[in-house]
Amino acid sequence: MEIIVILTFIIVIVYVLYSSSTKQKGKPSKPSSYKIKPVSVEVRQVQHHNADGDRLWIPQNQSVTVSDYRIDGGLIYVGEELDSVRNAYSPDPALINPKLKVNKINPDHSGHSMTYWPSYNDIKPEARAAYLDWLSTGRKNPTAYIGYVFLFFYGLERRLLIDSDKSEKPCTEAAAIIAEVERLLSIYGYDSSFNGYASSFLAIARLKFQTSDDSAVYKEEGVRWGEYPLNFKIALARLSKNRQPIPSSHALLWAEYHPEVYFRTPAQRCREEFGKLFDIRYREKFGEGLVIEPNKSYLKINYQPASSSIYPISYEVKDLPDLTRLSKPVSQIRGIIDQCTEELNSYSRFVGRKPEEKSSLSAISLLPKELITQMNLGNVTSLRKWAQNLLQSQETAELPPRELLNLMDITGDKALSKSDCVSIAQMLGILGYGIEPDIRFSDNRIDPAGKAVLFSLDENEPRTPGPSYKAASAALHLAAAICAADGSVSEAEELHLERHLESSLHLSQPERKRLRAYMKWLVLSYQGFSSLRKHITSLDDLSRKSIGFFLINVACADGIVDPDEIKTLKKIYKLLKLDEETIYSDIHSIQSGGATEPVTVQNASPDHVEYPIPERAFSAPAAGDRTLFLDQKIIDDRRQDTQRIHILLSDIFSRNEEQEVTQSQDSVLSSGKMQTVFGLDESHGGLVRELVVRGYWSREDFERLCDKYGLMPDGAMETINTATYDLFDNPFIEEDEGIEINPDIVKEIAE
């Protein structure tokens, strides 16, 4: 008992002595290890520090000199005593104590001596010199060490988030401080850490001081995956609260921050183009943007200060909804993202293979039309003007292929690949022009040294030929071969071909227009008829005779069938497996129209014996009468024959196309034929067979498939891509975050 009394007495004496010592010094001594004080004590210290804050704060319109460094623009704390908010026994990190040493001879501009949580009181004299130099030169050197930027930023945080709670003066400076942080972000926003802290500070400062700047919402660096920046959440909340539409830029950011939205290779590789296309498609679907009703979840503010002096800040804003908890808007946005990704697939693959040609017309032609129009690129404008000058008011114009290829940045004299021809046709189509030959509508490629035809497109121009167009173009191809057999095409022959086109009533107006351009190209550059052999030889006897009779009708259009045309007709009759000797009787039947008058086989000459030619059964027109008399029965018969040929060829092409697709699919999907896919062996062919069923594979799944066939993943990828480069000038497999299968080549397999 006595021991307890003695110990109690000793404790009381120690306490009295300690209290007396504290009062004499006016400030408690710093303990060896800091412990959090009770709330009441902490509040008393905060009140004290706020008063010091106003006294030591240098406003924006004032200057101060520290160690011979003149600092204009203020916004800093300068003095000897300003305790940290969290630690009353340490000076605030932002406080510039003018009595501390500064090594102006060897300033540490690189920041090598700086610590992770810098404090002006603790950094070395060399670092203080570099920091003061940065402040005195306007706080704008873009190469300055980012730790010095943070040291200055600590003071701005304290002024608006701590001092403003107990003093009115900081509130009047809010706009200036916010503007200063925005300026710093424009210079040092490249640093992800500073970007994140500064952006969050701006958000909470604007919210606290009721300033709004929704336009400042942008992609913030340094944000942890799956989290939304405070600035962004506040912007969405205000839009919803005011029933305002969410702009496309906000919608895209929403998806970028969302943990369940994955951006595939095209969106990552072609960020600029993707962003612009997303804006176009988003506006098409939602106009000015989605309008979202406020939800019942309130916005929670969780601010982690950059300064170690300040406690984290957390509170709930009762009048602002938290839209980031909603799932439906993200689903709607993700649908547009998927659409844009698909539209940029071809362009992305081109850029992946040839990044140096990203701005070429061949690459641009793979972009959606609306995107090209919006971008307003100079080389696109040049091509448009060139096409306008060439065509002018004509319906068609002969086009010099070499000039066009130069404009498209396609150089060299080698034959054009299929992808080059498609790029040319697509680029011209985007500008409102068509070209023949167009490899998408026939098997003919543009010959750099040959001929081509330019024409204007209608708005509803089809992208691919239908069976009727294929049949009409096949018949026209054969007819043009007859017309060009004598080395020239007469006006009457061209007129006949024109009428033939007009009789194709089952073709749309854009198809007729293209067919006329195709006809002109055939006349300018006769291509023969060997490419049609596989289609024609499968016809029955009656069908082949109908086609032969139709072509003789074309040859007789000018009233004369010369020996060269007879030779060509014989070749075609042989192709059709018809009796060549019947050509003459067929010619006579068409030219005589059922009469017995002679047929002109060759032109007369002065030394020929003249024979009288009997008059026709109908009366000849009077002199000067230019009225053309037509036999309607013959016209109807010819039209019916033409229609029959079109229908006949249409059926053949349709059946042939279905057969080719079936055979191609069989070659891909049938394990017995896998060794023929791309010319690969059975193992690599089997891998292709499984890869084509999906457009995207994870790396792990791809490796498992390779193991199944005993192949090394990287080696298999290279082998398959080498084969497809030779065949299609494109890779079959692209690897980025995962494995993507080229859908264009999958389509090529099925064609």
HUZI-V9012 format. One record per pair of residues at least 24 apart in sequence whose ideal C-beta (glycine too) atoms are under 6 Angstrom apart, sorted by the first residue. I is the first residue (numbers start at 1). J is the second residue. If there is no record, write none. Layout:
[[I;J] [I;J]]
This chain:
[[30;89] [34;87] [45;88] [49;83] [50;163] [50;166] [50;167] [52;82] [53;163] [54;167] [54;169] [56;82] [60;176] [66;96] [66;98] [66;132] [67;102] [69;132] [69;136] [70;136] [71;135] [71;136] [76;155] [77;155] [84;309] [85;162] [85;309] [85;310] [86;309] [86;311] [91;121] [92;309] [93;119] [93;154] [93;307] [93;309] [94;154] [94;155] [96;120] [101;125] [102;128] [102;129] [103;129] [104;129] [107;133] [111;145] [111;147] [114;147] [117;308] [118;147] [118;151] [142;187] [146;191] [146;194] [149;188] [150;306] [153;306] [154;307] [157;305] [157;307] [160;205] [174;209] [178;205] [192;221] [192;222] [193;222] [195;220] [195;221] [195;222] [196;222] [196;223] [197;306] [199;229] [199;231] [200;230] [200;303] [203;230] [203;231] [203;234] [204;303] [207;234] [226;259] [228;257] [228;324] [233;299] [233;324] [236;323] [237;299] [237;320] [237;321] [240;292] [240;294] [240;321] [240;323] [241;294] [245;288] [245;289] [245;291] [246;289] [246;290] [247;289] [248;279] [248;282] [251;282] [251;333] [252;278] [255;333] [255;337] [258;330] [261;334] [264;341] [265;348] [265;736] [265;740] [266;341] [266;344] [266;345] [266;348] [267;341] [269;348] [270;344] [270;348] [274;340] [276;371] [277;340] [277;371] [278;340] [280;370] [281;336] [281;339] [281;340] [282;336] [290;329] [292;323] [292;329] [294;321] [295;321] [295;326] [297;322] [297;325] [343;368] [360;409] [361;408] [361;409] [361;427] [362;408] [362;423] [365;423] [365;426] [365;427] [369;430] [372;430] [383;407] [384;431] [387;433] [390;454] [391;454] [396;453] [396;455] [396;517] [396;520] [397;454] [399;452] [399;454] [401;446] [401;448] [401;452] [402;448] [405;448] [416;445] [416;446] [417;729] [419;729] [421;445] [421;446] [432;457] [436;517] [436;518] [436;521] [441;465] [443;531] [450;525] [451;524] [451;525] [453;517] [453;520] [453;521] [455;517] [458;510] [460;510] [461;510] [467;650] [467;653] [467;654] [468;506] [468;507] [468;650] [469;511] [470;653] [471;646] [471;649] [471;650] [471;653] [472;504] [472;515] [472;646] [473;518] [474;532] [474;649] [475;645] [476;519] [478;529] [478;551] [479;554] [480;522] [481;529] [482;551] [482;554] [482;555] [482;568] [484;526] [485;564] [485;565] [485;568] [486;562] [486;564] [486;565] [489;523] [490;558] [492;557] [492;558] [493;557] [493;558] [496;557] [503;639] [503;642] [535;652] [543;648] [544;576] [544;578] [546;645] [547;645] [548;573] [548;576] [548;578] [549;586] [550;641] [550;645] [552;586] [552;587] [552;590] [553;590] [556;590] [556;591] [560;600] [561;587] [661;750] [664;749] [664;750] [665;750] [668;692] [668;749] [678;723] [678;724] [679;723] [680;723] [683;709] [683;711] [684;719] [684;720] [687;716] [691;741] [692;746] [695;741] [696;738] [696;740] [697;739] [698;738] [699;738] [702;739]]
